[in-house]
Amino acid sequence: MHRSSPILLLAASALSLAGCANDIAEYPSLARRAAERVSGAALPAAASTQPGPAPSAAVLSRLDSLVATARAADERFSAREGQARALVGSATGAALGSESWAVASVALSQLESARSDAMVALAELDELYAAARIDAADARAIAAARDTVIALVARQDQVVGELGERLAR
């Protein structure tokens, strides 16, 4: 009797589950109904060719301030670039951790620090640009200021990357 218990239990569960599906006609079909089918054609809204509202005077003043901040950071960067190039040039091929390598590494860090204000200005310009685009406002003035700062930062990135590669050799 001990061995027949699992068999009886299995048979009882199979019979009880079979009772759950006795009349399939009582339940609705899960097939897609006519009302659920997509019909018709939705056309996308035409894009507006007119720019949205112009930025406020406060935003335009902020743009000028951010571009001036980035230009000042670029001047500090350019003032330190020559010395950093010379120090990295003298440390090229030097052992990692040597005195010349350490001095060149500090000069490269100072160069990166000099561009930090330009990076902060670019981040704020990105924020203003995104907000204007989300609000469907005229973002052309913001985009022009942003492009100016992007060009400055791109040149700085190129210099820092080049000097960093030379120092790593």
C-alpha positions in Angstrom: 0.0 0.0 0.0 2.9 2.2 0.6 3.9 2.1 -3.1 0.5 2.7 -4.5 0.0 6.0 -2.6 1.9 8.1 -5.1 0.1 6.5 -8.0 -3.3 7.1 -6.5 -2.3 10.7 -5.8 -1.2 11.2 -9.4 -4.4 9.7 -10.7 -6.6 11.8 -8.5 -4.8 15.0 -9.5 -5.1 14.2 -13.2 -8.9 13.5 -12.8 -9.4 16.7 -10.9 -7.5 18.8 -13.4 -9.4 17.3 -16.3 -12.6 18.6 -14.7 -11.3 22.2 -15.1 -11.3 22.0 -18.9 -14.5 20.1 -19.5 -16.4 22.7 -21.6 -14.2 24.9 -23.7 -17.2 26.6 -25.4 -18.0 28.5 -22.1 -14.8 30.6 -22.2 -14.1 33.4 -24.7 -11.5 32.9 -27.4 -8.2 34.7 -27.0 -8.0 35.3 -30.7 -7.7 39.0 -31.8 -11.2 40.5 -32.4 -12.1 42.8 -35.2 -12.2 45.9 -32.9 -8.6 45.1 -31.8 -7.2 45.2 -35.3 -5.5 48.3 -36.5 -7.2 50.1 -39.2 -7.0 53.5 -40.9 -3.9 55.6 -41.4 -2.5 58.1 -38.9 -0.4 60.8 -40.5 2.4 62.4 -38.5 1.9 66.0 -37.6 3.7 68.4 -39.9 6.9 69.8 -38.4 6.8 73.5 -37.7 9.3 75.5 -39.8 9.0 78.6 -37.6 11.2 78.8 -34.6 9.6 79.0 -31.1 9.9 82.0 -28.8 13.3 83.7 -28.6 15.3 83.3 -25.5 14.8 86.0 -22.8 17.2 88.8 -22.2 18.4 87.0 -19.1 19.2 83.9 -21.0 21.1 85.9 -23.7 23.1 87.6 -21.0 23.9 84.2 -19.4 25.1 83.0 -22.8 27.5 85.9 -23.1 28.7 85.2 -19.6 29.3 81.5 -20.2 31.1 82.1 -23.5 33.3 84.7 -21.7 34.0 82.2 -18.9 35.0 79.6 -21.5 37.3 82.0 -23.3 39.0 83.0 -20.1 39.5 79.4 -19.3 40.9 78.9 -22.8 43.4 81.8 -22.2 44.6 80.2 -19.0 44.9 76.9 -20.8 46.9 78.4 -23.6 49.2 80.2 -21.1 50.1 76.9 -19.5 50.2 74.8 -22.6 53.8 75.8 -23.7 55.3 74.9 -20.3 53.3 71.6 -20.2 54.5 70.7 -23.7 58.1 71.4 -22.7 57.9 69.4 -19.5 56.2 66.5 -21.2 58.8 66.6 -23.9 61.6 66.4 -21.4 59.8 63.5 -19.6 59.2 61.4 -22.7 60.9 58.1 -22.2 61.5 58.7 -18.5 60.7 56.0 -16.1 57.3 56.0 -14.5 57.5 57.8 -11.2 60.8 59.5 -12.0 61.3 63.2 -11.1 60.8 64.5 -14.7 57.8 62.3 -15.2 56.2 63.5 -11.9 56.8 67.2 -12.8 55.3 66.7 -16.3 52.4 64.9 -14.8 51.7 67.8 -12.5 52.0 70.2 -15.4 49.5 68.1 -17.3 47.1 68.1 -14.3 47.4 71.9 -14.1 46.6 72.1 -17.8 43.5 70.0 -17.2 42.5 72.1 -14.3 42.8 75.3 -16.4 40.1 74.0 -18.7 37.7 73.1 -15.9 35.8 76.4 -16.1 35.3 75.8 -19.9 33.8 72.4 -19.1 31.5 73.8 -16.5 30.3 76.5 -19.0 29.7 73.8 -21.6 27.7 71.8 -19.2 25.5 74.8 -18.4 25.1 75.6 -22.1 24.1 72.0 -22.7 21.5 72.4 -20.0 20.1 75.6 -21.5 20.1 74.0 -25.0 18.2 70.9 -23.8 15.6 73.0 -21.9 15.1 75.2 -25.0 14.6 72.2 -27.3 12.2 70.5 -24.9 10.2 73.7 -24.6 10.2 74.1 -28.4 11.9 77.5 -28.0 14.3 79.1 -30.5 17.6 77.5 -29.6 19.7 79.0 -32.3 21.5 81.6 -30.1 22.2 78.9 -27.5 23.4 76.5 -30.2 25.8 79.2 -31.5 27.3 79.8 -28.0 27.4 76.1 -27.4 29.3 75.5 -30.7 31.8 78.2 -29.8 32.6 76.6 -26.4 32.6 73.0 -27.9 35.3 74.2 -30.4 37.4 75.5 -27.5 37.0 72.4 -25.4 37.7 70.1 -28.4 41.0 71.8 -29.0 41.9 71.5 -25.3 40.8 67.8 -25.4 43.1 67.2 -28.3 46.1 68.8 -26.6 45.5 67.0 -23.3 45.1 63.7 -25.1 48.3 64.2 -27.1 50.3 65.2 -24.1 48.9 62.3 -22.1 49.9 59.8 -24.7 53.4 61.3 -25.0 53.8 61.1 -21.2 52.6 57.5 -21.1 55.3 56.3 -23.5 
